[in-house]
Amino acid sequence: MGEFDLIARYFTRPAARAALGVGDDCALLQPAPSTQMAISSDMLVEGRHFFADVDPVTLGHKALAVNLSDLAACGAKPLAFTLALSLPRVDEAWLAAFSKGLFALADAHGCELVGGDTTQGPLNICITVFGEVPVVGGKSQALLRSGAKPGDDVYVSGTLGDARLALEALRGKLALPPGLLAQARSRLEQPTPRVALGQALRGIASAAIDLSDGLQGDLQHILRASGVGASIDTSVAINLIASSADNTWAAATISSEQQLECVLAGGDDYELAFTAPASAREAVQAAARQAHTAVSRIGVIEAAPGLRLLDAAGKPLERRYVSFDHFA
């Protein structure tokens, strides 16, 4: 099977909202009036972002999910995406499964594939996603990292830490019961992009970011962009681990220190961290209900620079946690 047969069989669909999709030198997108286009790219590399034996259905899902998560952090509505795919060889069963997972998530969010590229080489997946953000009265409604103010609450969506837990188990560093491993691995390989929540938070949240490299590291991007600091109550944050609800962490003899590291520096959660004025607490909860996504208030923005991790008594934690960095 040649390159163009591959594209035609597995990745070509009729254009929906795009003016021109797959099959020409460029795609043509027509944003709605009074909108800005939000654009983001992410790359997944075998051995760095996923294991060689990962289910291609879940890999197709995650490849798009990590990009949709960026749109969610901006409060953008998904529109379209391009796919650049490097393959060591043509494996039709793998391609069928990968495209199945990819298009299932794309269809769920009304986000169509409009172009890209294929080549032979090490397995590498690069997606560029396009979304729309309203402009109201000449002002963009996009959520940015730079709007947090002293006194704002700090929130996170969903749960944190299980993706890191699965990674440690798959690396052989932790032994997990089969049920817990399956639950944690699903969070690692099939994250849920919080697209609906991001849109619901427009006009409410003062700043936002998606959590790809760990809560501590990603939150500091907001603090630096906004010129502020924050205090985080780690006794609240540690309860955000999904599998803590049924005490399976205790059954797996995972220490509170390990749990806290998974939550603060785990990465691959693809939840949203965001800030909002204390006066907007009811509005935040209403947005969460609208998006069918739980949110938890875990700290407060402060004028003094830096991120302070506090225990249940309000005392600073001695240990520091390091979030993921490709080149560190």
Stockholm file with secondary structure:
# STOCKHOLM 1.0

chainA/1-328         MGEFDLIARYFTRPAARAALGVGDDCALLQPAPSTQMAISSDMLVEGRHFFADVDPVTLGHKALAVNLSDLAACGAKPLAFTLALSLPRVDEAWLAAFSKGLFALADAHGCELVGGDTTQGPLNICITVFGEVPVVGGKSQALLRSGAKPGDDVYVSGTLGDARLALEALRGKLALPPGLLAQARSRLEQPTPRVALGQALRGIASAAIDLSDGLQGDLQHILRASGVGASIDTSVAINLIASSADNTWAAATISSEQQLECVLAGGDDYELAFTAPASAREAVQAAARQAHTAVSRIGVIEAAPGLRLLDAAGKPLERRYVSFDHFA
#=GR chainA/1-328 SS CCHHHHHHHHTCCCCSSSSBCTTSSSCBCCCCTTEEEEEEEEEEEBTTTBCTTCCHHHHHHHHHHHHHHHHHHHTCEEEEEEEEEEESSCCHHHHHHHHHHHHHHHHHTTCEEEEEEEEESSCEEEEEEEEEEEEETTEECCCCSSCCCTTCEEEEESCCSHHHHHHHHHTTSSCCCHHHHHHHHHHHHSCCCCHHHHHHTTTTCSEEEECSSCHHHHHHHHHHHHTCEEEEEHHHHGGGCGGGGGTHHHHTTCCHHHHHHHHHHCCCCCCEEEEECGGGHHHHHHHHHHHTCCEEEEEEEESSSEEEEECTTSCBCSCCCCCCCTTC
#=GC SS_cons         CCHHHHHHHHTCCCCSSSSBCTTSSSCBCCCCTTEEEEEEEEEEEBTTTBCTTCCHHHHHHHHHHHHHHHHHHHTCEEEEEEEEEEESSCCHHHHHHHHHHHHHHHHHTTCEEEEEEEEESSCEEEEEEEEEEEEETTEECCCCSSCCCTTCEEEEESCCSHHHHHHHHHTTSSCCCHHHHHHHHHHHHSCCCCHHHHHHTTTTCSEEEECSSCHHHHHHHHHHHHTCEEEEEHHHHGGGCGGGGGTHHHHTTCCHHHHHHHHHHCCCCCCEEEEECGGGHHHHHHHHHHHTCCEEEEEEEESSSEEEEECTTSCBCSCCCCCCCTTC
//
